[in-house]
């Protein structure tokens, strides 16, 4: 039988899901942050050696990775040059007037990826209507070649003024610069939209990532072929759709949120199967916590993201990330207050209880001290957890505060929960959404441990814990659509475009998106399109993405689009102005092909013997007897009342006193928070 594999690399664990006969099989392996490809290939080799997979039966591997994100955050990028319009060399340096730390006297701005000595100007000019004012000086571009070679440039970004309206000059420059033999990124291909700073930044980020991501994907695909597995992988994009590895190599800026996006897409589909279309997703792993919003079965997306302080204006799942994970370090700040994160113990040495030399207390150590984790039941193939080491680590916090070890551990969890509560408010309350109208879907190795206390803080009535909670990001890679997105900047009053112009624009974008998808290994059968229009009132600086009505373009089509925009503006900002002129800033089209339906109920191995109960702390009144249950023993229809601890091979779920859960037909544990 054909087998598909989802492989997701996190900061602490590498998760693998295998889909074949009998439902998903789940695996966790320690990550190797110094060389992610090595850890992935070692995990695959181990699965083959154990007989878990037969290489010849694997037909598809979908991958999610933080390689691109980490490269940007750590500044480990290819040496990149920028070629731009004369007079606009310093766009990257000038940026915007926004100041993230207005009152911080010691604030240091993020340095541009391309230093000034590698930013080059060439004579050319296009005006704001897309008319050529000055032709490109091809000789000036050609004169750059010897210097670029001498400087050892590994990638080149080209971004000219108003090229989103007239791309001819960028394409001419690209023809000349192709002689360098290094990866080349043209802004008119990657992001044909307005806003010079964001477009330049996105183009530069993409160019600088191409050598890094290209080498990484070549390593994993080459190693995969050496193991007898498929030599061509698929990669999750930040938008929540899957692309062929060739697309990821060409446009790596599209995979910056690769792993987290897979988790959100998996959560969306799990929620829909269990009857929940409005979700707040909580993905808490070993290093970070990602939260996102799903409304009406649609994932919230944005084009206003940034990574490491560098704007990336490509479609991506609207994820808010904070440094709160199982490995987050607890400490006393200079004022003597307890703080948790964003620093993490990571995979090496990991929390103190891992027994790898870690000495600082972490969130995982706190859970072990409080009885939420069993020492003899670790995740990811780790040896038994060291309770004594965890208590010793937490005591470093407890003694200065005059607390018992358990009180200090409860304090660590309270501080971590408070940080996650603030993150959820950012993507819900601050966006005009009441969290009480959503369910909280928790996943990641640590998410189900914190879900119910977090839901209580926010008055969220229900919590969903998927049967594959600890590896949902890997499963989401296999559930996601294969897709490609394209766009076109316009910046004109909506009513100034004729019906024929709008119809021609939509048809052209759909054709382009479909050709890109099919041309890079995507299937043709089942091809469908989703279109959004970026709209704003004339004079506004920012716009809202509004779904485009289905059907033929006509006067009523435009009226309906305007009405939807007014309602969206009212919800987001608390007011609307129906009499004001509306401006069409851009149109974005996503071509996609749905994934094949799969059974998401995991295939568990036989459940180990567990004690009937264990002593666990849920508050400062002391320990209580909590029921201990293995996840494999919770079949559809099973009910479980807190206090209880549900232990699985990939994640542990905590049900505090007063909560009650039931397993639905799809294997999801639905908890009434109480």
C-alpha positions as CSV (number, residue, x, y, z in Angstrom):
1,X,0.0,0.0,0.0
2,X,1.2,3.5,-0.8
3,X,2.6,5.4,2.2
4,X,2.8,9.2,2.8
5,X,5.1,10.8,5.4
6,X,4.9,14.1,7.1
7,X,8.2,15.4,8.6
8,X,8.2,18.5,10.8
9,X,11.4,19.8,12.5
10,X,10.9,21.7,15.7
11,X,13.4,23.3,18.0
12,X,13.4,20.3,20.4
13,X,11.8,17.4,18.6
14,X,11.5,16.2,15.0
15,X,8.0,14.8,14.5
16,X,7.1,12.2,11.9
17,X,3.7,10.9,10.9
18,X,3.3,7.9,8.6
19,X,0.0,7.5,6.8
20,X,-0.8,4.1,5.3
21,X,-3.1,1.3,6.3
22,X,-4.5,1.4,9.8
23,X,-4.4,5.2,10.5
24,X,-1.5,7.5,11.3
25,X,1.5,6.3,13.1
26,X,3.3,8.8,15.3
27,X,7.0,9.3,16.1
28,X,9.1,11.8,17.9
29,X,12.9,12.1,17.7
30,X,15.3,14.7,19.2
31,X,16.2,17.5,16.8
32,X,19.7,18.4,15.9
33,X,19.7,22.2,15.7
34,X,23.3,22.4,14.6
35,X,22.4,20.5,11.4
36,X,18.7,19.9,10.9
37,X,19.2,17.7,7.9
38,X,21.3,15.3,9.9
39,X,18.6,14.7,12.5
40,X,15.9,14.2,9.8
41,X,17.9,11.6,7.9
42,X,19.0,9.8,11.1
43,X,15.3,9.6,12.1
44,X,14.3,8.2,8.7
45,X,17.2,5.7,8.8
46,X,16.1,4.5,12.2
47,X,12.5,4.0,11.1
48,X,13.8,1.9,8.2
49,X,16.1,-0.1,10.4
50,X,13.2,-0.8,12.8
51,X,11.0,-2.0,10.0
52,X,8.5,0.8,10.5
53,X,8.6,1.8,6.8
54,X,9.6,0.1,3.6
55,X,11.3,2.7,1.4
56,X,9.8,1.4,-1.8
57,X,6.3,1.9,-0.5
58,X,6.7,5.6,0.3
59,X,5.3,7.7,-2.5
60,X,5.2,11.1,-0.9
61,X,7.1,13.1,1.8
62,X,5.8,16.5,3.0
63,X,8.1,18.6,5.0
64,X,7.9,21.5,7.4
65,X,11.0,23.1,8.7
66,X,12.3,26.2,10.6
67,X,15.5,26.3,8.6
68,X,14.5,29.5,6.7
69,X,13.2,31.2,9.9
70,X,16.4,30.3,11.9
71,X,18.6,31.5,9.0
72,X,16.9,34.9,9.1
73,X,16.9,35.2,12.9
74,X,20.5,34.2,13.2
75,X,21.7,36.1,10.2
76,X,23.2,33.0,8.6
77,X,22.3,34.0,5.1
78,X,23.9,34.0,1.6
79,X,26.0,37.1,0.7
80,X,23.4,39.1,-1.2
81,X,23.6,42.2,-3.5
82,X,20.7,44.5,-4.2
83,X,20.2,46.2,-7.6
84,X,17.7,49.1,-7.5
85,X,16.6,52.3,-9.2
86,X,19.0,55.2,-9.0
87,X,18.3,57.2,-5.9
88,X,16.6,54.4,-3.9
89,X,19.7,52.6,-2.6
90,X,18.8,53.3,1.0
91,X,15.2,52.2,1.1
92,X,16.2,49.2,3.3
93,X,18.0,51.5,5.7
94,X,15.3,54.2,5.9
95,X,12.4,51.8,6.4
96,X,9.3,53.2,8.0
97,X,8.6,55.8,10.7
98,X,7.2,53.1,13.0
99,X,9.3,52.8,16.1
100,X,8.9,49.5,18.0
101,X,10.5,50.9,21.2
102,X,9.7,54.6,21.3
103,X,11.0,55.3,24.8
104,X,13.9,52.9,24.8
105,X,17.1,55.0,24.8
106,X,19.2,52.0,24.1
107,X,17.2,50.5,21.2
108,X,19.2,49.2,18.3
109,X,17.6,49.0,14.9
110,X,17.8,45.7,13.0
111,X,20.6,46.0,10.4
112,X,19.6,45.6,6.8
113,X,20.4,42.1,5.3
114,X,22.3,43.8,2.5
115,X,25.0,46.3,3.7
116,X,25.3,49.6,1.9
117,X,28.4,48.6,0.0
118,X,26.4,45.8,-1.7
119,X,23.5,48.0,-2.7
120,X,23.8,49.2,-6.3
121,X,21.9,51.8,-8.3
122,X,21.2,51.8,-12.0
123,X,19.6,54.5,-14.2
124,X,15.9,53.7,-15.0
125,X,12.5,55.1,-14.1
126,X,8.9,54.1,-14.2
127,X,6.2,56.5,-12.9
128,X,3.3,55.8,-10.6
129,X,1.0,55.0,-13.6
130,X,3.4,52.4,-15.0
131,X,4.8,54.6,-17.8
132,X,8.4,54.4,-18.7
133,X,10.1,57.8,-17.9
134,X,13.7,56.6,-18.5
135,X,14.7,53.4,-20.2
136,X,17.0,51.0,-18.3
137,X,20.7,51.5,-18.9
138,X,21.7,47.9,-19.7
139,X,25.3,48.9,-19.9
140,X,25.2,50.2,-16.3
141,X,23.9,46.8,-15.2
142,X,26.5,45.0,-17.2
143,X,29.2,47.1,-15.5
144,X,28.2,45.6,-12.1
145,X,29.1,42.1,-13.1
146,X,32.9,42.2,-12.4
147,X,32.4,43.9,-9.0
148,X,29.7,41.4,-8.0
149,X,32.0,38.6,-8.9
150,X,35.0,40.1,-7.1
151,X,32.9,40.6,-3.9
152,X,31.8,36.9,-3.9
153,X,28.1,37.6,-4.1
154,X,26.0,34.4,-3.7
155,X,22.6,35.9,-4.6
156,X,21.2,39.0,-6.2
157,X,17.9,40.8,-5.6
158,X,16.5,43.2,-8.1
159,X,13.8,45.8,-7.1
160,X,13.0,48.8,-9.2
161,X,10.5,51.6,-8.5
162,X,6.9,50.8,-9.7
163,X,8.0,47.5,-11.3
164,X,4.8,46.0,-10.1
165,X,3.0,48.1,-12.8
166,X,5.7,47.7,-15.5
167,X,8.1,44.8,-15.0
168,X,10.0,45.2,-18.2
169,X,13.1,46.9,-16.7
170,X,13.5,44.2,-14.0
171,X,13.3,41.5,-16.6
172,X,15.9,43.2,-18.7
173,X,18.2,43.6,-15.7
174,X,17.6,39.9,-14.9
175,X,18.7,38.9,-18.4
176,X,22.1,40.7,-17.8
177,X,22.6,39.5,-14.3
178,X,21.9,35.9,-15.1
179,X,25.5,35.8,-16.4
180,X,26.7,35.8,-12.8
181,X,25.4,32.2,-12.3
182,X,24.0,32.9,-8.8
183,X,20.4,32.8,-7.7
184,X,18.5,35.8,-8.9
185,X,15.2,37.2,-7.4
186,X,13.1,39.8,-9.3
187,X,10.5,41.6,-7.2
188,X,8.1,41.7,-10.2
189,X,8.0,37.8,-10.0
190,X,7.9,37.4,-6.3
191,X,5.8,40.3,-5.1
192,X,4.2,42.5,-7.8
193,X,2.6,44.9,-5.3
194,X,3.2,48.5,-4.0
195,X,5.0,49.7,-0.9
196,X,8.6,50.0,-1.9
197,X,10.1,49.2,1.5
198,X,8.2,46.0,2.1
199,X,8.6,44.8,-1.5
200,X,12.4,45.5,-1.4
201,X,12.7,43.8,2.0
202,X,10.8,40.7,0.9
203,X,12.8,40.4,-2.3
204,X,16.1,40.7,-0.4
205,X,15.0,38.1,2.2
206,X,14.1,35.7,-0.6
207,X,17.4,36.2,-2.4
208,X,19.5,35.8,0.8
209,X,17.6,32.6,1.7
210,X,18.1,30.9,-1.7
211,X,21.6,29.6,-1.1
212,X,20.7,28.4,2.4
213,X,17.4,26.7,1.7
214,X,18.8,25.3,-1.6
215,X,21.6,23.6,0.2
216,X,19.4,22.3,2.9
217,X,16.8,20.8,0.6
218,X,19.5,19.3,-1.6
219,X,20.9,17.6,1.5
220,X,17.6,16.1,2.7
221,X,16.5,15.1,-0.8
222,X,19.9,13.6,-1.6
223,X,20.0,11.8,1.7
224,X,16.4,10.6,1.2
225,X,17.3,9.1,-2.2
226,X,20.3,7.4,-0.6
227,X,17.9,5.7,1.8
228,X,15.7,4.5,-1.1
229,X,13.0,7.0,-0.2
230,X,11.6,9.6,-2.7
231,X,14.2,12.1,-3.9
232,X,11.6,14.8,-4.5
233,X,9.9,16.3,-1.4
234,X,7.0,18.7,-0.9
235,X,7.4,21.7,1.5
236,X,4.8,23.5,3.6
237,X,4.5,27.2,2.8
238,X,3.7,30.0,5.2
239,X,0.2,30.4,3.6
240,X,-0.8,26.9,4.7
241,X,-0.5,25.2,1.3
242,X,2.0,22.6,0.2
243,X,4.5,23.3,-2.7
244,X,7.0,21.3,-4.6
245,X,10.6,21.6,-3.3
246,X,11.6,23.3,-6.5
247,X,9.2,26.2,-5.7
248,X,10.6,26.4,-2.1
249,X,14.1,26.6,-3.5
250,X,13.1,29.4,-5.9
251,X,11.0,31.4,-3.4
252,X,12.1,30.4,0.1
253,X,10.6,33.5,1.6
254,X,7.3,31.6,1.2
255,X,8.3,28.9,3.7
256,X,9.4,31.1,6.6
257,X,6.4,29.9,8.8
258,X,6.6,26.4,7.3
259,X,6.2,24.3,10.5
260,X,3.7,26.5,12.4
261,X,1.5,26.8,9.3
262,X,1.2,23.0,9.0
263,X,0.0,22.9,12.6
264,X,-2.7,25.5,12.0
265,X,-3.9,23.7,8.8
266,X,-4.0,20.4,10.7
267,X,-6.0,22.1,13.5
268,X,-8.4,23.6,11.1
269,X,-9.2,20.3,9.5
270,X,-9.4,18.5,12.9
271,X,-11.8,21.2,14.1
272,X,-14.1,20.9,11.1
273,X,-14.3,17.1,11.5
274,X,-15.3,17.5,15.1
275,X,-17.9,20.2,14.3
276,X,-16.0,23.3,15.3
277,X,-15.4,25.9,12.6
278,X,-14.4,28.7,15.0
279,X,-11.1,27.9,16.7
280,X,-8.2,29.5,18.6
281,X,-5.2,27.2,17.9
282,X,-2.5,26.8,20.6
283,X,0.7,25.1,19.4
284,X,3.1,24.8,22.3
285,X,6.3,22.9,21.7
286,X,9.7,22.8,23.4
287,X,10.9,26.2,22.4
288,X,7.9,28.5,21.5
289,X,4.2,28.9,21.5
290,X,2.2,29.8,18.3
291,X,-1.4,31.0,18.4
292,X,-3.7,31.6,15.5
293,X,-7.4,32.2,14.7
294,X,-9.7,30.1,12.5
295,X,-13.1,31.6,11.8
296,X,-15.9,30.0,9.8
297,X,-13.4,27.2,8.9
298,X,-11.0,29.7,7.3
299,X,-7.5,30.4,8.7
300,X,-6.8,34.1,9.3
301,X,-4.0,35.2,7.0
302,X,-1.9,38.3,6.6
303,X,0.6,39.9,4.3
304,X,2.0,42.2,7.0
305,X,4.4,39.7,8.6
306,X,8.0,40.2,9.7
307,X,10.7,37.8,10.7
308,X,13.6,39.0,12.7
309,X,12.5,42.6,12.2
310,X,12.6,42.2,8.4
311,X,9.2,42.7,6.7
312,X,8.0,39.9,4.5
313,X,4.8,40.9,2.6
314,X,3.9,37.5,1.3
315,X,0.6,35.7,2.3
316,X,1.1,33.8,5.5
317,X,-1.0,32.3,8.3
318,X,-1.6,35.1,10.9
319,X,0.4,33.5,13.7
320,X,1.5,35.2,16.9
321,X,4.6,33.6,18.4
322,X,6.1,34.0,21.9
323,X,9.0,32.3,23.6
324,X,7.0,30.0,25.8
325,X,7.6,26.3,25.4
326,X,8.3,23.2,27.5
327,X,12.0,24.1,27.4
328,X,11.5,27.8,28.4
329,X,13.9,28.8,31.2
330,X,12.6,30.2,34.4
331,X,14.7,32.8,36.2
332,X,14.5,35.8,38.6
333,X,14.8,39.1,36.8
334,X,16.9,42.0,38.1
335,X,14.0,43.2,40.2
336,X,13.6,39.7,41.8
337,X,10.4,38.8,40.0
338,X,9.8,35.4,38.4
339,X,10.2,35.4,34.6
340,X,9.8,32.6,32.1
341,X,11.3,32.6,28.6
342,X,12.0,33.5,25.9
343,X,15.3,31.7,26.4
344,X,15.0,28.0,26.0
345,X,17.0,24.9,27.0
346,X,16.2,23.6,23.5
347,X,17.1,20.0,22.5
348,X,20.6,20.2,23.9
349,X,21.0,20.2,26.9
350,X,17.2,20.4,27.3
351,X,15.3,20.7,30.6
352,X,17.2,19.5,33.7
353,X,15.0,16.4,33.9
354,X,16.3,15.2,30.6
355,X,19.6,14.3,32.3
356,X,21.8,15.9,29.6
357,X,23.5,18.4,31.7
358,X,20.8,21.1,32.0
359,X,20.7,22.8,35.4
360,X,18.3,25.7,34.9
361,X,14.6,25.2,35.7
362,X,12.2,24.9,32.8
363,X,8.4,24.6,32.3
364,X,8.8,20.9,31.7
365,X,10.7,20.5,35.0
366,X,7.8,22.4,36.8
367,X,5.3,19.9,35.3
368,X,7.4,16.9,36.5
369,X,7.7,18.4,40.0
370,X,3.9,18.8,40.2
371,X,3.2,15.3,39.1
372,X,1.8,16.2,35.7
373,X,4.4,14.1,33.9
374,X,5.5,10.6,35.0
375,X,9.3,10.1,35.2
376,X,9.0,6.6,33.5
377,X,6.8,7.9,30.7
378,X,8.9,10.4,28.6
379,X,8.3,11.6,25.1
380,X,10.3,11.2,22.0
381,X,12.3,8.1,22.9
382,X,14.0,9.9,25.8
383,X,15.2,7.9,28.8
384,X,13.2,8.1,32.0
385,X,12.9,11.7,33.3
386,X,15.0,12.7,36.3
387,X,12.7,14.0,39.1
388,X,15.5,14.7,41.5
389,X,17.2,16.9,38.9
390,X,14.0,18.7,38.2
391,X,13.4,19.5,41.9
392,X,17.0,20.7,42.2
393,X,16.6,23.0,39.3
394,X,13.3,24.4,40.5
395,X,14.8,24.9,44.0
396,X,17.1,27.5,42.4
397,X,13.9,29.6,42.0
398,X,12.1,28.5,45.1
399,X,14.8,29.3,47.8
400,X,15.3,33.0,46.9
401,X,11.6,33.5,46.9
402,X,11.0,31.7,50.1
403,X,8.7,29.1,48.5
404,X,8.5,25.4,48.5
405,X,9.6,23.6,45.3
406,X,5.9,22.9,44.4
407,X,4.9,26.5,45.0
408,X,7.7,27.7,42.8
409,X,6.7,25.2,40.1
410,X,3.1,26.5,40.2
411,X,4.4,30.0,39.8
412,X,6.4,29.0,36.7
413,X,3.3,27.6,35.1
414,X,1.3,30.7,36.1
415,X,3.8,33.1,34.5
416,X,4.0,30.9,31.3
417,X,0.1,30.8,31.1
418,X,-0.1,34.6,31.5
419,X,2.3,35.1,28.6
420,X,0.2,32.7,26.4
421,X,-3.0,34.5,27.5
422,X,-1.6,37.8,26.3
423,X,-0.7,36.1,23.0
424,X,-4.2,34.8,22.5
425,X,-5.7,38.3,23.2
426,X,-3.5,39.7,20.4
427,X,-5.0,37.5,17.8
428,X,-8.6,37.6,19.2
429,X,-9.6,40.6,21.3
430,X,-7.3,43.0,19.6
431,X,-8.7,41.9,16.2
432,X,-12.3,42.4,17.3
433,X,-13.0,38.8,18.2
434,X,-14.5,37.6,21.5
435,X,-12.6,34.4,22.5
436,X,-15.7,33.2,24.4
437,X,-17.2,32.4,20.9
438,X,-14.3,30.0,20.0
439,X,-13.0,26.7,21.1
440,X,-9.4,26.3,22.0
441,X,-7.6,23.6,20.0
442,X,-4.4,22.6,21.8
443,X,-1.5,20.7,20.3
444,X,2.2,20.4,20.3
445,X,4.1,18.3,23.0
446,X,3.2,20.8,25.7
447,X,0.0,22.5,24.5
448,X,-2.5,20.0,26.1
449,X,-0.8,20.5,29.5
450,X,-1.8,24.2,29.5
451,X,-5.0,24.3,27.5
452,X,-7.7,24.0,30.2
453,X,-6.1,26.6,32.6
454,X,-5.6,29.0,29.6
455,X,-9.3,28.5,28.5
456,X,-10.4,29.3,32.1
457,X,-8.4,32.5,32.0
458,X,-10.2,33.6,28.8
459,X,-13.7,32.1,29.6
460,X,-13.3,29.8,26.5
461,X,-15.9,27.1,27.1
462,X,-14.4,24.1,25.3
463,X,-11.0,22.7,24.6
464,X,-10.2,20.2,21.8
465,X,-7.2,17.9,22.0
466,X,-6.6,16.0,18.7
467,X,-5.7,12.3,18.9
468,X,-2.4,13.3,17.2
469,X,-1.8,16.4,19.4
470,X,1.9,16.1,19.8
471,X,2.6,15.7,16.1
472,X,-0.2,17.6,14.6
473,X,2.1,19.9,12.6
474,X,3.5,16.8,10.9
475,X,0.0,15.5,10.2
476,X,-1.1,18.9,8.9
477,X,1.5,18.6,6.2
478,X,-0.3,15.6,4.8
479,X,-3.8,17.2,5.2
480,X,-2.9,20.5,3.5
481,X,-3.8,21.5,0.0
482,X,-1.2,21.7,-2.7
483,X,-1.3,25.4,-3.7
484,X,0.3,28.4,-5.2
485,X,-0.5,32.1,-4.8
486,X,0.0,35.0,-7.0
487,X,-1.0,38.7,-6.9
488,X,-1.1,42.0,-8.7
489,X,-0.9,45.5,-7.2
490,X,-3.3,48.1,-8.6
491,X,-3.9,51.1,-6.2
492,X,-6.9,52.6,-8.0
493,X,-10.5,53.5,-6.9
494,X,-12.5,50.3,-7.2
495,X,-15.3,52.0,-9.2
496,X,-12.7,53.4,-11.7
497,X,-12.1,49.9,-13.0
498,X,-14.5,48.7,-15.6
499,X,-16.3,45.4,-15.4
500,X,-14.2,44.2,-18.3
501,X,-10.9,45.3,-16.6
502,X,-11.8,43.4,-13.4
503,X,-12.8,40.3,-15.3
504,X,-9.6,40.3,-17.3
505,X,-7.5,40.8,-14.2
506,X,-9.1,37.9,-12.3
507,X,-8.8,35.6,-15.3
508,X,-5.1,36.5,-15.9
509,X,-4.2,35.9,-12.2
510,X,-6.1,32.6,-12.1
511,X,-4.3,31.4,-15.2
512,X,-0.9,32.4,-13.8
513,X,-1.6,30.8,-10.5
514,X,-2.8,27.6,-12.1
515,X,0.2,27.4,-14.5
516,X,2.6,27.9,-11.6
517,X,1.0,25.2,-9.6
518,X,0.8,22.6,-12.3
519,X,4.2,23.6,-13.7
520,X,6.0,22.9,-10.4
521,X,4.7,19.4,-9.9
522,X,1.1,20.1,-8.7
523,X,-1.8,18.0,-9.9
524,X,-4.4,19.4,-12.3
525,X,-7.4,17.3,-11.2
526,X,-9.6,19.2,-8.7
527,X,-7.9,22.6,-9.4
528,X,-9.8,25.4,-7.7
529,X,-9.3,29.1,-6.9
530,X,-9.8,31.4,-4.0
531,X,-9.5,35.2,-4.6
532,X,-9.2,38.1,-2.2
533,X,-9.2,41.8,-2.9
534,X,-7.2,44.2,-0.7
535,X,-9.5,47.1,-0.1
536,X,-9.3,50.4,1.9
537,X,-11.1,53.7,2.1
538,X,-9.3,56.3,0.0
539,X,-6.7,58.0,2.2
540,X,-6.2,55.1,4.5
541,X,-2.7,53.7,4.9
542,X,-3.7,50.0,5.4
543,X,-6.2,47.7,3.8
544,X,-8.3,44.7,4.6
545,X,-8.3,41.4,2.6
546,X,-11.9,40.7,1.5
547,X,-13.0,37.4,-0.1
548,X,-14.1,38.0,-3.7
549,X,-17.7,37.0,-4.5
550,X,-18.2,33.9,-6.6
551,X,-19.8,34.2,-10.0
552,X,-19.4,36.5,-13.0
553,X,-18.0,39.9,-12.6
554,X,-20.6,42.6,-13.0
555,X,-22.1,45.7,-11.3
556,X,-23.8,43.7,-8.6
557,X,-20.5,41.8,-8.0
558,X,-18.8,45.1,-7.2
559,X,-21.6,46.3,-4.9
560,X,-21.5,43.0,-3.0
561,X,-17.7,43.3,-2.6
562,X,-18.2,46.9,-1.2
563,X,-20.8,45.7,1.3
564,X,-18.6,42.9,2.6
565,X,-15.7,45.4,3.0
566,X,-17.9,47.8,5.0
567,X,-18.9,45.0,7.4
568,X,-15.4,43.8,7.8
569,X,-14.2,47.3,8.6
570,X,-16.9,47.7,11.2
571,X,-15.9,44.5,12.9
572,X,-12.2,45.2,12.8
573,X,-12.2,48.9,13.8
574,X,-15.7,49.5,15.3
575,X,-16.9,51.8,12.5
576,X,-17.6,52.0,8.8
577,X,-18.0,54.8,6.2
578,X,-20.4,53.5,3.5
579,X,-20.3,56.8,1.7
580,X,-16.6,56.9,1.3
581,X,-14.7,56.0,-1.9
582,X,-13.1,52.5,-1.8
583,X,-9.7,51.8,-3.2
584,X,-8.5,48.5,-4.7
585,X,-4.9,48.0,-3.6
586,X,-4.2,44.5,-4.9
587,X,-5.9,41.2,-5.9
588,X,-4.5,37.9,-4.7
589,X,-5.4,34.5,-6.1
590,X,-4.6,31.1,-4.7
591,X,-4.8,28.0,-6.9
592,X,-5.1,24.8,-4.9
593,X,-5.9,21.1,-5.1
594,X,-7.3,19.4,-2.0
595,X,-5.5,16.6,-0.3
596,X,-6.9,13.1,-0.4
597,X,-9.1,12.3,2.6
598,X,-7.4,10.3,5.3
599,X,-8.3,8.6,8.6
600,X,-6.8,10.8,11.3
601,X,-7.3,8.4,14.2
602,X,-3.8,7.2,15.1
603,X,-2.7,3.6,15.3
604,X,-1.4,3.3,18.9
605,X,0.8,0.5,20.1
606,X,-0.3,-1.4,23.1
607,X,-0.8,0.8,26.1
608,X,1.7,0.4,28.9
609,X,0.6,-0.4,32.4
610,X,-0.1,2.7,34.5
611,X,-1.0,3.2,38.1
612,X,-4.6,4.0,38.7
613,X,-3.9,7.4,40.2
614,X,-1.0,9.7,40.8
615,X,-0.5,12.7,43.2
616,X,-0.6,15.9,41.2
617,X,-0.7,19.6,42.2
618,X,-3.2,21.9,40.5
619,X,-3.2,24.8,43.0
620,X,-1.5,25.7,46.3
621,X,-3.9,23.7,48.4
622,X,-1.8,20.6,47.9
623,X,-1.7,17.5,45.8
624,X,-4.8,15.5,44.9
625,X,-5.2,12.0,43.5
626,X,-5.5,12.4,39.7
627,X,-6.6,9.5,37.5
628,X,-3.9,8.3,35.1
629,X,-5.1,7.1,31.6
630,X,-3.2,6.2,28.5
631,X,-4.4,7.9,25.3
632,X,-4.8,4.5,23.6
633,X,-7.5,3.5,26.1
634,X,-9.8,6.4,25.2
635,X,-12.0,5.1,22.4
636,X,-14.9,7.1,20.9
637,X,-17.6,7.8,23.4
638,X,-15.3,7.5,26.4
639,X,-15.8,10.1,29.1
640,X,-13.2,11.2,31.7
641,X,-13.6,13.6,34.6
642,X,-10.8,15.7,36.1
643,X,-8.6,15.6,38.0
644,X,-7.0,13.4,35.4
645,X,-3.8,13.0,33.3
646,X,-4.0,11.5,29.8
647,X,-0.6,10.2,28.7
648,X,0.2,9.5,25.1
649,X,3.4,8.8,23.1
650,X,3.4,12.3,21.7
651,X,1.7,14.6,24.3
652,X,0.2,14.7,27.8
653,X,-3.2,16.2,28.5
654,X,-4.1,17.7,31.8
655,X,-7.7,17.8,33.1
656,X,-7.8,19.9,36.3
657,X,-10.5,19.4,38.9
658,X,-13.9,20.6,37.6
659,X,-13.2,19.8,33.9
660,X,-14.8,16.9,32.0
661,X,-13.9,15.4,28.6
662,X,-15.4,13.1,26.1
663,X,-13.9,11.4,23.0
664,X,-15.7,12.0,19.7
665,X,-16.0,9.6,16.7
666,X,-12.8,11.1,15.2
667,X,-10.8,10.4,18.3
668,X,-10.6,14.1,19.5
669,X,-10.9,14.7,23.2
670,X,-13.4,17.5,23.8
671,X,-13.1,19.0,27.2
672,X,-15.8,21.1,29.0
673,X,-13.7,23.6,30.9
674,X,-16.1,24.0,33.8
